[in-house]
Amino acid sequence: MSIVSGLAIYFVIWWITLFMVLPFGVRRDEKIEVGNDPGAPIKHHIILKMFINSILAFFIWLLIFLIDFFDIITFRDFV
């Protein structure tokens, strides 16, 4: 795996896991003002979620890297 393909894979994993991490800890506002979305969270904690997401994406990327590095699964096996 080259550096460019490793970064591309990490980027894709990061975005996929972001959509898994975003709903964590969401509490809706009980006092809904006129014009506000009733599903909007009180506090979004986006920086914490992005940090957790980056760590999660790194470990998933590391697993994929190790599978590729040690040739546990190769595309040549499927051809």
C-alpha positions in Angstrom: 0.0 0.0 0.0 1.5 3.3 -1.0 1.2 6.5 1.0 -1.3 8.0 -1.3 -3.6 4.9 -1.3 -3.2 4.6 2.5 -4.3 8.3 2.9 -7.2 7.7 0.5 -8.4 4.7 2.4 -8.1 6.5 5.7 -10.1 9.4 4.3 -12.9 7.1 3.2 -12.9 5.2 6.5 -12.9 8.6 8.4 -16.0 9.8 6.6 -17.9 6.5 7.0 -17.1 6.3 10.7 -18.1 9.9 11.2 -21.7 9.1 10.3 -21.5 6.3 12.9 -20.1 8.6 15.7 -22.3 11.7 15.1 -25.4 10.3 16.9 -23.6 9.5 20.1 -24.8 11.5 23.1 -27.4 13.5 21.2 -30.1 15.0 23.5 -32.9 17.0 22.0 -33.9 20.3 23.4 -37.1 20.2 25.6 -37.8 24.0 25.1 -38.3 24.3 21.4 -38.3 27.9 20.2 -40.2 29.0 17.1 -38.2 28.4 14.0 -35.8 25.8 15.6 -35.7 22.2 14.4 -37.2 19.9 17.1 -34.5 17.3 16.4 -31.6 19.7 16.8 -29.2 18.7 19.7 -28.7 20.9 22.7 -24.9 20.6 22.5 -23.3 18.9 19.5 -19.8 18.2 20.9 -18.4 18.1 17.4 -14.8 18.5 18.3 -14.9 15.6 20.7 -16.7 13.5 18.2 -14.2 14.3 15.5 -11.4 13.3 17.8 -13.0 10.0 18.7 -13.8 9.4 15.1 -10.1 10.0 14.1 -8.9 7.4 16.6 -11.6 4.9 15.5 -10.8 5.4 11.8 -7.1 5.0 12.6 -7.6 1.6 14.2 -9.8 0.4 11.4 -7.2 1.7 8.9 -4.4 -0.1 10.8 -6.4 -3.4 10.7 -6.7 -3.0 6.9 -3.1 -2.0 6.6 -1.9 -5.1 8.5 -4.2 -7.4 6.4 -2.6 -5.9 3.3 1.0 -5.8 4.7 1.0 -9.5 5.8 -1.0 -10.6 2.7 -3.7 -12.2 4.8 -6.2 -11.4 2.1 -5.1 -10.5 -1.4 -7.1 -9.7 -4.5 -5.1 -12.3 -6.3 -7.0 -14.9 -4.2 -10.2 -13.9 -5.9 -9.0 -14.1 -9.5 
